[in-house]
Amino acid sequence: MPLYQKPFMKGKMYIHFTVEFPDTLNTDQLKALEGILPPKPTSQLTNMEVDECEETTLHDVNIEEEMKRKQQAAQEAYDEDEEMHGGPQRLQCAQQ
């Protein structure tokens, strides 16, 4: 997507979809969906492809809380740097 008043710069567009799936479908509805959707894949994954798969668990994330947590961690790291004892080393130029 072009940025506002910057036609040569591109930004990111995020689309949030909410999909409601029915609990059941009758035979006519199933046939209609099969006619609209791409065909089912006929090939199975090879053993090599299965070995490369990684199983994971999805978790709901509150983005606002996550951003606050990251901001707080960054501030703590910054505060830690300021608390280092001794301060910066000062060097003097030697006269020759």
N, CA, C and O atoms as a GROMACS GRO file, in nm:
protein
  384
    1MET      N    1   0.084  -0.118   0.000
    1MET     CA    2   0.000   0.000   0.000
    1MET      C    3   0.089   0.124   0.000
    1MET      O    4   0.186   0.130   0.075
    2PRO      N    5   0.056   0.221  -0.083
    2PRO     CA    6   0.132   0.346  -0.079
    2PRO      C    7   0.103   0.423   0.049
    2PRO      O    8  -0.009   0.419   0.102
    3LEU      N    9   0.205   0.492   0.100
    3LEU     CA   10   0.187   0.573   0.219
    3LEU      C   11   0.120   0.705   0.184
    3LEU      O   12   0.133   0.753   0.071
    4TYR      N   13   0.048   0.762   0.277
    4TYR     CA   14  -0.024   0.887   0.257
    4TYR      C   15   0.074   0.997   0.218
    4TYR      O   16   0.171   1.021   0.290
    5GLN      N   17   0.050   1.063   0.110
    5GLN     CA   18   0.127   1.173   0.053
    5GLN      C   19   0.271   1.134   0.022
    5GLN      O   20   0.358   1.220   0.008
    6LYS      N   21   0.298   1.004   0.010
    6LYS     CA   22   0.430   0.953  -0.030
    6LYS      C   23   0.407   0.839  -0.128
    6LYS      O   24   0.422   0.722  -0.091
    7PRO      N   25   0.370   0.869  -0.252
    7PRO     CA   26   0.328   0.764  -0.345
    7PRO      C   27   0.437   0.664  -0.382
    7PRO      O   28   0.406   0.555  -0.430
    8PHE      N   29   0.563   0.698  -0.360
    8PHE     CA   30   0.669   0.606  -0.398
    8PHE      C   31   0.717   0.519  -0.282
    8PHE      O   32   0.800   0.430  -0.300
    9MET      N   33   0.665   0.546  -0.164
    9MET     CA   34   0.699   0.463  -0.048
    9MET      C   35   0.584   0.367  -0.020
    9MET      O   36   0.466   0.405  -0.028
   10LYS      N   37   0.618   0.246   0.013
   10LYS     CA   38   0.516   0.144   0.038
   10LYS      C   39   0.514   0.105   0.184
   10LYS      O   40   0.619   0.096   0.248
   11GLY      N   41   0.396   0.083   0.236
   11GLY     CA   42   0.379   0.038   0.374
   11GLY      C   43   0.321  -0.102   0.376
   11GLY      O   44   0.308  -0.166   0.271
   12LYS      N   45   0.288  -0.149   0.493
   12LYS     CA   46   0.229  -0.283   0.508
   12LYS      C   47   0.080  -0.268   0.534
   12LYS      O   48   0.037  -0.176   0.603
   13MET      N   49   0.003  -0.358   0.477
   13MET     CA   50  -0.140  -0.358   0.499
   13MET      C   51  -0.176  -0.487   0.573
   13MET      O   52  -0.144  -0.597   0.528
   14TYR      N   53  -0.242  -0.472   0.685
   14TYR     CA   54  -0.286  -0.587   0.764
   14TYR      C   55  -0.437  -0.598   0.753
   14TYR      O   56  -0.509  -0.499   0.768
   15ILE      N   57  -0.485  -0.718   0.727
   15ILE     CA   58  -0.629  -0.743   0.718
   15ILE      C   59  -0.664  -0.846   0.824
   15ILE      O   60  -0.605  -0.954   0.830
   16HIS      N   61  -0.759  -0.813   0.906
   16HIS     CA   62  -0.806  -0.904   1.011
   16HIS      C   63  -0.938  -0.965   0.966
   16HIS      O   64  -1.036  -0.893   0.945
   17PHE      N   65  -0.941  -1.096   0.950
   17PHE     CA   66  -1.062  -1.166   0.908
   17PHE      C   67  -1.126  -1.235   1.028
   17PHE      O   68  -1.056  -1.291   1.113
   18THR      N   69  -1.255  -1.231   1.034
   18THR     CA   70  -1.329  -1.311   1.131
   18THR      C   71  -1.414  -1.409   1.050
   18THR      O   72  -1.504  -1.368   0.976
   19VAL      N   73  -1.386  -1.536   1.066
   19VAL     CA   74  -1.455  -1.640   0.989
   19VAL      C   75  -1.542  -1.721   1.084
   19VAL      O   76  -1.495  -1.770   1.187
   20GLU      N   77  -1.667  -1.735   1.050
   20GLU     CA   78  -1.758  -1.816   1.129
   20GLU      C   79  -1.787  -1.944   1.050
   20GLU      O   80  -1.848  -1.940   0.943
   21PHE      N   81  -1.744  -2.057   1.103
   21PHE     CA   82  -1.765  -2.186   1.039
   21PHE      C   83  -1.894  -2.248   1.090
   21PHE      O   84  -1.922  -2.242   1.210
   22PRO      N   85  -1.973  -2.307   1.001
   22PRO     CA   86  -2.096  -2.374   1.046
   22PRO      C   87  -2.062  -2.504   1.118
   22PRO      O   88  -1.957  -2.564   1.095
   23ASP      N   89  -2.152  -2.546   1.205
   23ASP     CA   90  -2.131  -2.671   1.279
   23ASP      C   91  -2.152  -2.792   1.189
   23ASP      O   92  -2.082  -2.892   1.202
   24THR      N   93  -2.249  -2.782   1.096
   24THR     CA   94  -2.277  -2.894   1.006
   24THR      C   95  -2.306  -2.840   0.866
   24THR      O   96  -2.344  -2.724   0.848
   25LEU      N   97  -2.288  -2.928   0.766
   25LEU     CA   98  -2.321  -2.897   0.626
   25LEU      C   99  -2.399  -3.014   0.568
   25LEU      O  100  -2.371  -3.129   0.599
   26ASN      N  101  -2.497  -2.983   0.482
   26ASN     CA  102  -2.568  -3.092   0.415
   26ASN      C  103  -2.493  -3.128   0.287
   26ASN      O  104  -2.397  -3.060   0.250
   27THR      N  105  -2.537  -3.232   0.219
   27THR     CA  106  -2.468  -3.284   0.100
   27THR      C  107  -2.460  -3.180  -0.010
   27THR      O  108  -2.355  -3.168  -0.074
   28ASP      N  109  -2.566  -3.104  -0.034
   28ASP     CA  110  -2.564  -3.003  -0.140
   28ASP      C  111  -2.462  -2.892  -0.109
   28ASP      O  112  -2.393  -2.844  -0.198
   29GLN      N  113  -2.455  -2.853   0.016
   29GLN     CA  114  -2.359  -2.751   0.055
   29GLN      C  115  -2.215  -2.801   0.039
   29GLN      O  116  -2.128  -2.725  -0.004
   30LEU      N  117  -2.190  -2.927   0.072
   30LEU     CA  118  -2.057  -2.985   0.055
   30LEU      C  119  -2.017  -2.987  -0.092
   30LEU      O  120  -1.904  -2.953  -0.126
   31LYS      N  121  -2.109  -3.027  -0.178
   31LYS     CA  122  -2.080  -3.030  -0.322
   31LYS      C  123  -2.053  -2.890  -0.375
   31LYS      O  124  -1.965  -2.871  -0.459
   32ALA      N  125  -2.129  -2.791  -0.328
   32ALA     CA  126  -2.108  -2.653  -0.370
   32ALA      C  127  -1.970  -2.604  -0.328
   32ALA      O  128  -1.901  -2.538  -0.406
   33LEU      N  129  -1.928  -2.635  -0.205
   33LEU     CA  130  -1.795  -2.596  -0.159
   33LEU      C  131  -1.685  -2.665  -0.239
   33LEU      O  132  -1.586  -2.601  -0.273
   34GLU      N  133  -1.702  -2.792  -0.269
   34GLU     CA  134  -1.603  -2.864  -0.348
   34GLU      C  135  -1.590  -2.805  -0.488
   34GLU      O  136  -1.482  -2.808  -0.546
   35GLY      N  137  -1.699  -2.751  -0.541
   35GLY     CA  138  -1.693  -2.688  -0.672
   35GLY      C  139  -1.624  -2.553  -0.670
   35GLY      O  140  -1.567  -2.511  -0.771
   36ILE      N  141  -1.628  -2.484  -0.556
   36ILE     CA  142  -1.568  -2.351  -0.544
   36ILE      C  143  -1.421  -2.358  -0.503
   36ILE      O  144  -1.337  -2.286  -0.556
   37LEU      N  145  -1.391  -2.446  -0.407
   37LEU     CA  146  -1.256  -2.454  -0.352
   37LEU      C  147  -1.163  -2.531  -0.445
   37LEU      O  148  -1.208  -2.611  -0.526
   38PRO      N  149  -1.031  -2.507  -0.432
   38PRO     CA  150  -0.936  -2.586  -0.512
   38PRO      C  151  -0.945  -2.734  -0.473
   38PRO      O  152  -0.989  -2.766  -0.362
   39PRO      N  153  -0.904  -2.823  -0.562
   39PRO     CA  154  -0.914  -2.967  -0.532
   39PRO      C  155  -0.826  -3.006  -0.414
   39PRO      O  156  -0.725  -2.941  -0.385
   40LYS      N  157  -0.867  -3.112  -0.347
   40LYS     CA  158  -0.789  -3.164  -0.234
   40LYS      C  159  -0.654  -3.212  -0.286
   40LYS      O  160  -0.646  -3.269  -0.395
   41PRO      N  161  -0.548  -3.192  -0.208
   41PRO     CA  162  -0.417  -3.242  -0.252
   41PRO      C  163  -0.419  -3.394  -0.255
   41PRO      O  164  -0.471  -3.458  -0.163
   42THR      N  165  -0.362  -3.451  -0.359
   42THR     CA  166  -0.364  -3.597  -0.372
   42THR      C  167  -0.239  -3.660  -0.314
   42THR      O  168  -0.242  -3.777  -0.277
   43SER      N  169  -0.129  -3.585  -0.304
   43SER     CA  170  -0.005  -3.644  -0.256
   43SER      C  171   0.005  -3.632  -0.104
   43SER      O  172  -0.043  -3.536  -0.044
   44GLN      N  173   0.069  -3.730  -0.047
   44GLN     CA  174   0.096  -3.729   0.097
   44GLN      C  175   0.237  -3.674   0.118
   44GLN      O  176   0.319  -3.676   0.027
   45LEU      N  177   0.264  -3.625   0.237
   45LEU     CA  178   0.398  -3.577   0.269
   45LEU      C  179   0.495  -3.695   0.271
   45LEU      O  180   0.461  -3.804   0.318
   46THR      N  181   0.616  -3.672   0.221
   46THR     CA  182   0.718  -3.775   0.228
   46THR      C  183   0.772  -3.781   0.370
   46THR      O  184   0.750  -3.689   0.449
   47ASN      N  185   0.843  -3.888   0.402
   47ASN     CA  186   0.904  -3.901   0.536
   47ASN      C  187   0.999  -3.786   0.562
   47ASN      O  188   1.009  -3.737   0.674
   48MET      N  189   1.070  -3.742   0.459
   48MET     CA  190   1.164  -3.631   0.474
   48MET      C  191   1.090  -3.502   0.508
   48MET      O  192   1.134  -3.425   0.593
   49GLU      N  193   0.978  -3.479   0.441
   49GLU     CA  194   0.898  -3.359   0.469
   49GLU      C  195   0.838  -3.364   0.609
   49GLU      O  196   0.831  -3.262   0.677
   50VAL      N  197   0.795  -3.482   0.651
   50VAL     CA  198   0.739  -3.497   0.785
   50VAL      C  199   0.847  -3.469   0.889
   50VAL      O  200   0.820  -3.406   0.991
   51ASP      N  201   0.971  -3.516   0.864
   51ASP     CA  202   1.081  -3.492   0.958
   51ASP      C  203   1.113  -3.344   0.971
   51ASP      O  204   1.158  -3.301   1.077
   52GLU      N  205   1.090  -3.265   0.865
   52GLU     CA  206   1.120  -3.123   0.868
   52GLU      C  207   1.008  -3.042   0.935
   52GLU      O  208   1.026  -2.923   0.962
   53CYS      N  209   0.895  -3.104   0.960
   53CYS     CA  210   0.784  -3.034   1.025
   53CYS      C  211   0.814  -3.014   1.172
   53CYS      O  212   0.882  -3.095   1.235
   54GLU      N  213   0.762  -2.906   1.226
   54GLU     CA  214   0.780  -2.878   1.367
   54GLU      C  215   0.643  -2.860   1.431
   54GLU      O  216   0.562  -2.780   1.385
   55GLU      N  217   0.618  -2.936   1.536
   55GLU     CA  218   0.490  -2.926   1.605
   55GLU      C  219   0.497  -2.812   1.705
   55GLU      O  220   0.596  -2.797   1.776
   56THR      N  221   0.394  -2.733   1.710
   56THR     CA  222   0.391  -2.620   1.802
   56THR      C  223   0.251  -2.600   1.856
   56THR      O  224   0.155  -2.659   1.806
   57THR      N  225   0.238  -2.517   1.955
   57THR     CA  226   0.109  -2.485   2.014
   57THR      C  227   0.085  -2.336   1.998
   57THR      O  228   0.172  -2.255   2.029
   58LEU      N  229  -0.032  -2.301   1.951
   58LEU     CA  230  -0.067  -2.160   1.937
   58LEU      C  231  -0.123  -2.109   2.069
   58LEU      O  232  -0.196  -2.178   2.139
   59HIS      N  233  -0.086  -1.986   2.101
   59HIS     CA  234  -0.135  -1.922   2.223
   59HIS      C  235  -0.197  -1.789   2.187
   59HIS      O  236  -0.147  -1.718   2.099
   60ASP      N  237  -0.305  -1.754   2.254
   60ASP     CA  238  -0.362  -1.620   2.237
   60ASP      C  239  -0.267  -1.520   2.300
   60ASP      O  240  -0.214  -1.543   2.409
   61VAL      N  241  -0.246  -1.408   2.232
   61VAL     CA  242  -0.154  -1.307   2.281
   61VAL      C  243  -0.226  -1.173   2.285
   61VAL      O  244  -0.294  -1.135   2.190
   62ASN      N  245  -0.210  -1.103   2.395
   62ASN     CA  246  -0.262  -0.968   2.406
   62ASN      C  247  -0.149  -0.876   2.360
   62ASN      O  248  -0.051  -0.856   2.433
   63ILE      N  249  -0.162  -0.819   2.241
   63ILE     CA  250  -0.055  -0.739   2.181
   63ILE      C  251  -0.019  -0.620   2.270
   63ILE      O  252   0.099  -0.589   2.286
   64GLU      N  253  -0.118  -0.554   2.327
   64GLU     CA  254  -0.090  -0.437   2.411
   64GLU      C  255  -0.005  -0.476   2.532
   64GLU      O  256   0.089  -0.405   2.567
   65GLU      N  257  -0.039  -0.588   2.596
   65GLU     CA  258   0.039  -0.634   2.711
   65GLU      C  259   0.181  -0.673   2.669
   65GLU      O  260   0.277  -0.644   2.740
   66GLU      N  261   0.193  -0.738   2.554
   66GLU     CA  262   0.324  -0.780   2.506
   66GLU      C  263   0.412  -0.659   2.475
   66GLU      O  264   0.532  -0.660   2.506
   67MET      N  265   0.355  -0.556   2.415
   67MET     CA  266   0.431  -0.434   2.385
   67MET      C  267   0.475  -0.365   2.514
   67MET      O  268   0.588  -0.316   2.523
   68LYS      N  269   0.387  -0.360   2.615
   68LYS     CA  270   0.423  -0.300   2.743
   68LYS      C  271   0.537  -0.378   2.809
   68LYS      O  272   0.629  -0.319   2.865
   69ARG      N  273   0.530  -0.511   2.800
   69ARG     CA  274   0.634  -0.596   2.860
   69ARG      C  275   0.769  -0.571   2.792
   69ARG      O  276   0.870  -0.558   2.861
   70LYS      N  277   0.770  -0.564   2.659
   70LYS     CA  278   0.895  -0.539   2.586
   70LYS      C  279   0.950  -0.400   2.617
   70LYS      O  280   1.071  -0.383   2.631
   71GLN      N  281   0.862  -0.302   2.626
   71GLN     CA  282   0.903  -0.166   2.657
   71GLN      C  283   0.965  -0.160   2.797
   71GLN      O  284   1.066  -0.094   2.818
   72GLN      N  285   0.904  -0.230   2.892
   72GLN     CA  286   0.954  -0.231   3.028
   72GLN      C  287   1.091  -0.300   3.034
   72GLN      O  288   1.180  -0.254   3.105
   73ALA      N  289   1.107  -0.410   2.960
   73ALA     CA  290   1.235  -0.481   2.958
   73ALA      C  291   1.344  -0.392   2.898
   73ALA      O  292   1.457  -0.392   2.947
   74ALA      N  293   1.311  -0.318   2.794
   74ALA     CA  294   1.408  -0.227   2.731
   74ALA      C  295   1.446  -0.117   2.828
   74ALA      O  296   1.563  -0.080   2.836
   75GLN      N  297   1.349  -0.064   2.902
   75GLN     CA  298   1.378   0.043   2.999
   75GLN      C  299   1.466  -0.010   3.112
   75GLN      O  300   1.556   0.059   3.158
   76GLU      N  301   1.439  -0.133   3.156
   76GLU     CA  302   1.521  -0.192   3.262
   76GLU      C  303   1.665  -0.210   3.216
   76GLU      O  304   1.758  -0.187   3.292
   77ALA      N  305   1.684  -0.252   3.090
   77ALA     CA  306   1.819  -0.268   3.036
   77ALA      C  307   1.890  -0.133   3.030
   77ALA      O  308   2.009  -0.124   3.060
   78TYR      N  309   1.818  -0.029   2.992
   78TYR     CA  310   1.873   0.106   2.985
   78TYR      C  311   1.911   0.153   3.124
   78TYR      O  312   2.018   0.210   3.143
   79ASP      N  313   1.823   0.131   3.223
   79ASP     CA  314   1.851   0.171   3.360
   79ASP      C  315   1.973   0.097   3.415
   79ASP      O  316   2.052   0.154   3.489
   80GLU      N  317   1.987  -0.031   3.377
   80GLU     CA  318   2.102  -0.111   3.421
   80GLU      C  319   2.231  -0.049   3.372
   80GLU      O  320   2.328  -0.043   3.448
   81ASP      N  321   2.234  -0.004   3.247
   81ASP     CA  322   2.354   0.059   3.190
   81ASP      C  323   2.391   0.184   3.269
   81ASP      O  324   2.509   0.210   3.291
   82GLU      N  325   2.291   0.263   3.312
   82GLU     CA  326   2.317   0.386   3.385
   82GLU      C  327   2.369   0.357   3.526
   82GLU      O  328   2.442   0.439   3.582
   83GLU      N  329   2.333   0.244   3.582
   83GLU     CA  330   2.370   0.211   3.719
   83GLU      C  331   2.509   0.150   3.731
   83GLU      O  332   2.555   0.127   3.842
   84MET      N  333   2.576   0.124   3.620
   84MET     CA  334   2.709   0.063   3.627
   84MET      C  335   2.801   0.154   3.706
   84MET      O  336   2.806   0.275   3.683
   85HIS      N  337   2.876   0.094   3.801
   85HIS     CA  338   2.964   0.172   3.887
   85HIS      C  339   3.090   0.213   3.813
   85HIS      O  340   3.136   0.143   3.723
   86GLY      N  341   3.144   0.325   3.851
   86GLY     CA  342   3.270   0.370   3.793
   86GLY      C  343   3.250   0.469   3.681
   86GLY      O  344   3.336   0.554   3.658
   87GLY      N  345   3.142   0.462   3.614
   87GLY     CA  346   3.116   0.555   3.505
   87GLY      C  347   3.213   0.535   3.390
   87GLY      O  348   3.292   0.440   3.390
   88PRO      N  349   3.208   0.624   3.293
   88PRO     CA  350   3.296   0.608   3.177
   88PRO      C  351   3.441   0.637   3.216
   88PRO      O  352   3.467   0.722   3.301
   89GLN      N  353   3.533   0.569   3.155
   89GLN     CA  354   3.675   0.591   3.178
   89GLN      C  355   3.716   0.720   3.108
   89GLN      O  356   3.679   0.744   2.993
   90ARG      N  357   3.792   0.801   3.177
   90ARG     CA  358   3.838   0.928   3.118
   90ARG      C  359   3.987   0.916   3.091
   90ARG      O  360   4.065   0.880   3.179
   91LEU      N  361   4.024   0.945   2.971
   91LEU     CA  362   4.164   0.941   2.932
   91LEU      C  363   4.215   1.082   2.909
   91LEU      O  364   4.141   1.168   2.862
   92GLN      N  365   4.339   1.104   2.943
   92GLN     CA  366   4.398   1.235   2.918
   92GLN      C  367   4.504   1.218   2.812
   92GLN      O  368   4.572   1.115   2.804
   93CYS      N  369   4.518   1.318   2.730
   93CYS     CA  370   4.622   1.314   2.627
   93CYS      C  371   4.757   1.335   2.694
   93CYS      O  372   4.773   1.423   2.779
   94ALA      N  373   4.850   1.254   2.657
   94ALA     CA  374   4.985   1.265   2.712
   94ALA      C  375   5.063   1.370   2.634
   94ALA      O  376   5.056   1.374   2.511
   95GLN      N  377   5.136   1.455   2.706
   95GLN     CA  378   5.221   1.555   2.642
   95GLN      C  379   5.354   1.495   2.608
   95GLN      O  380   5.409   1.417   2.685
   96GLN      N  381   5.406   1.529   2.490
   96GLN     CA  382   5.537   1.476   2.451
   96GLN      C  383   5.641   1.584   2.448
   96GLN      O  384   5.757   1.557   2.417
   0.00000   0.00000   0.00000
